[in-house]
């Protein structure tokens, strides 16, 4: 019997996406690489725990959950999250950023300076610019200022990001346009914390880093993993937690957050998918996040 592994999610390094496994094993991914695995027969998806600790009750979690945590572990994990204001005394410097995922999709966020652009790669940001640098609470207040004054969200669902990837502008200048306009408006606002240093607009484009330049449009996405199901395809692109795999039915998106918590074993490199699929919605079909009156 093949040895089973548990996926710990997708991470981004300077060299590209890396699949992480429990125990510290890493699988670097590159364009053209064959991704093939199966879900162990008779298995069930288990909670991944919180803050590096296993789930105390080994709870089962739904197959379609992208968090892979039971309610208690999810609560504990979020209680110690910067995003949930669970840490107020973090001494590290933070950056405020503006990220663009497609036409009409701009968000504001913060990330620790030491992380560099990793947070933006993990979110699938096609283009971004730093806005300011300073202490955590100053960065948080600036984030809230932009949300209130410019009606910029701090979250955009991954489903909406996927829906526009096949329809992104071809030119870098066009992809940076909305971020640049919003950056100019943001730095002109009053009420910025004095301890936050404003940064000039400098667009960083991730289209090539994601492998999306010239990539074929995805036709479907894996909706969930099931025991005994398998996936096999050639990696043509990746953005955030999503792998774009060329299969016998076309390019299919696999959200690696759905893989965590399952026991995974090797599978034949056949190009076949025996997991539940659903058609990927297009721009006209999505309930896209609209930022009316943004500019």
N, C-alpha and C positions, 0 to 999 in steps of 0.2 A: 504493500500500500504506500502511495506517495505521501511524503511528509506534508502536513498542512501548516500554513502560515496565516497569521492575522495581520491584515493591512492596518497601518496607523495613519493613513492619509497621504495626500500629495503635498510635497514641499517644493519650493523654488529656490534654486541656488544661482550663482552667477553663470553657471554653465547650462542651466535649464531645469526642467521639471525632474523630480526624484520621487519615486514611490517609496514610502517608509513602511517598515514592518516591525511588529513587536519584537523586542530583543535587540533592536538597533540595526538590523539589516537594511541596506539601501539598494534600490534598483534605479540607477540613472536612466533616463529616457531620452531618446533622440529621434528625429524625424526619420521615418522609414523602418523603425524598430517594430518587430512583431510583438504585440501584446496579446497573450493567450492564457487564460486561467479558467478554472471551473470552481463552483461552490461545492464544498464537500457534501456528499450524499447524506441525507438524514440529519443534517445539521440545523441549527437555529441561530439566529442573530442575537448576540449578547451585548449588554451594555459595556462600553469601553471604560467606564469609571470616570474619575475627575481628578485633575491636578496631579496626574501620575500615579494615582492609587486605584486599585481594582474596585469594581462595584462590590460592596459588602454582601449583597443578596444575589449577585449574578443574575440580575433581572433580564428578561427578554425585552427587545425593543422592536417596533414595527419595521418592516422591510423598507418602507418608503421614507423613513425618518432620515434627514440629512445630518442630524446631530449624533445619532447612535448612542444616546444616553437616556437612562430612565429619568423620571421627573426629579428624584432626589439628587442624583449625580449632576444633572443639568443645573439644578439650583446651586449646588456647591461650586461648580465650575464658574458659573456666572458671578457668584458672590465675590470671587477673587479676580474679576476681569476689569481691565482698564475701561473697556467699552461700556461697562455697566456702572462706572464710577465706584467700583468696589475697592479701588486703591487710590487713596488721596495723598499719600506721603511718598510717592515714588520720586526719588531724587534725580532720576535720569532726565536729560533734555528731550523734548518732544518736538515733532514737526506737524504743522497743519498742512494739509494738501487738498487740492482740487483734482478730482479724477473724472475722466470722460470714458463712457462705455459705448457710446453711439449717439446719433442725433437726438437731442433733447434729454440725454441721460448724463447729468453731471451731479456728483455728490461731493460732500466735504467730509473729511475724516482726520484722524491724528494717528501718528505712529512714532515709536521711539527712534531717535536719531540713529542709534547703533544698529537698527535693523535695515537701514538703507531703503531701497525700493522694494524689499521683499513683500511687504504688506500689499503694495499695489499689484504686484504679480499674482499674489494669492487671491486677490479679488477679481482678477481679470480685467484690470484697467487698461484700455487701449492707449490712452494718452493721459498724462498728468503733469502737474507743476506744483512745486512747493510754494507755500504761501507765507509761512512764518515759522520761527523756532523760539522755544522758550520752555519754562517749567510746565509740568503737566497741567496744573489747574489753569494757567494762562492759556495754554493750547485749548483746553476744554472750553473756556469762556469764549474764545475766538470762534470755535466751532459752533457754539450756540448762537453767537452773534450773527453769523452767516445764515444759519438756519432760519432765524427769526426775521432778519432784515431783507434777505434775498430769496427766501423760500427755497433754499437748497436742502435736499434731504441728506441724511447720513447713512441711508441704506437704499440699495436698489436690488430687487430680487434677481437671482441668477437666471431664472426663466426668461426675464426680460432682456438680460444681457445676451443670452443665446439667440434670441429671436432676431437680433439686429446684426450679428456678426457677418452674415453673408451680404450685407448691404452697407458696409462702411465706405466712406469716401476714400478714393484711391490715393490722394495726396496727403502728405504729412501736414502741410499748412492747413488744409481743410479740416483734418482731424483735430488740430490744435485750436481752431477758431473759437469754439464755444468756451473752452477753458480760458483762453486769453482774454476774451471779453468779460467773463465773470471775474477773473483775477483783477482786472482794472477796476471793476466796480467794488470789489471787496476791499482793496487797499485804500479806496477813497472813503470808506465808512469811518465814522467817528466811534469812539467807545472801545478801541483796541486796548488790551492790557499793556501797560508800560513795559512789562518784563518780556514781552514777546517781540522779537526782532523780525520785521517784515523782510521777505525775500523777493527779488525781482522775478518776473515771469520767465521761466525757462521750460519749454515743453520737452517732455521725454516720451517718446513713442515706442510702444511695445508690439506693434503689429508683426514685425519680423521675429522678435523674441518669441512670440506665440506661434509662429509658423503659419499665420493667417494670410500672409501676402500671396495671393494667387491660389489659395487653397480652395478645393471644391466645397460647395455649401453642404451643410449637414441636412439629411432628410428625416432623421429620427433621433430619439434619445431613449436610453434604457430607463424604464420607469421604476424598476426595483430588481433586486437579486432574489433568486429562489434556490433552495437546496437542489443540487444536481444540475443547475443551469450553467451554461458556459458562454464565454465571449472570446472572440479571436478576430484580430484586425491589425492593419498596419497603421502606426501612429503618423498622422499627417499634420496635426496641430494640437496645441494644448493652451488653455486659458483659464486662469484661476484653478479650480479643482477639476475642470472638465478635460477629458481626453477625447479628441476627435479621431475616430478610428475608421479606416477604409475597410469595409466588409463586403460580403457578396450581395448585400442589399443596398449598398451605397455608404456614404459617410454617416456614422452614428456617434452621438455624443454619450460618453459614460461619465457621469458625475462620480468621482472617486469617493465622495463622502458617503455614497450608498454602499461602498464596499467594506467600510470599517465595521468591525464586529462580527464578520463572517469568517469561517475557516476556509481558506483558499488553497487549491491544489493545482498543479500544472495541467494544461489542456493542449490538445493538438492544434497546430497552427493552420487551421482550415479556412479561416475567414468567415466562419459560421457563428451566428449568435442564437442561443437557445434561451435567452432571457426575455421577459416581457418588454416590448417596445411600444412607443407611441410616436405619432407623427410630430415633428418639430414645428411649432407654430411659426408663421411668418409675421413680418412686421404689421401687416394689415389685420392679422387675427389676434395679436396679443393685446392684453389690457395694459398697454404701456404706461409707464409713469410719465405724466405730463407736467411740465414745469411752466404753466401758463404765465405769461407776463414776465418771464425771467429776464429777457433783454428788452 
